[in-house]
Amino acid sequence: FPTRAALLSTVAGTGFAQLAALLGALPDGDAVRRVRAACESYVDFARGNPALFELMFRSDMVALGEGVSEQFRCIVRGLPTSDLVATSLWAALRGLALLPDADAVLQVTLDAYVR
């Protein structure tokens, strides 16, 4: 790698690719089931890879994740909702994934967003 930034970008890009693969492997089913599974996969990924997740969402790396963010919004569009709500859910997941009680907070969040 010619620079530290190039190395970090490659590592972050690999993380986004892993997250995209998880979202691409969701179970078949209705939209609510798929959205819940996507959110759980996101949080599980973040909690299982905390340093990688932190790197991926640094301000200088987050643009690398536009594709996976759009993939998530497409999943959420299966619900009768807007892109703004999908983006809000994406942002909420990012924050709650860092909490020690993420699983409990995720369930409350899903109950609020996914009806």
Phi, psi and omega in degrees: 000132184288333181217163175298320179299321179296318178297311181296322178297320179294316179296314179298318178299323176296320177298315178297324177295320178296317179295319178298321179296320177298316180291331178283347183252026181292152179291152173293161178147188181287169186299320181297315180297318181292319179294316178299317180296321179297316180295318179295320178297318179300310182293319178299318178299312182299316182287330179278344183223060189299320181291319178296316179300316178299316178298315183302325186255018169295151184301331180272001181241339190301331179298334178296340183264011182300323180295315180289328175297317177294321177301316178297315180299323178297321177296315182291332178298347174294341176270159174283081183211179183253167175298326180296319177293319178298318179293321178296318178296317177303314180293320179297319179298320180301315180287316185288337178298337182272353183279147179295331179254043186303322183297315179293317180294324178299317181296319177296318180297314179297321177298326179283323185268324190248109182239000000 
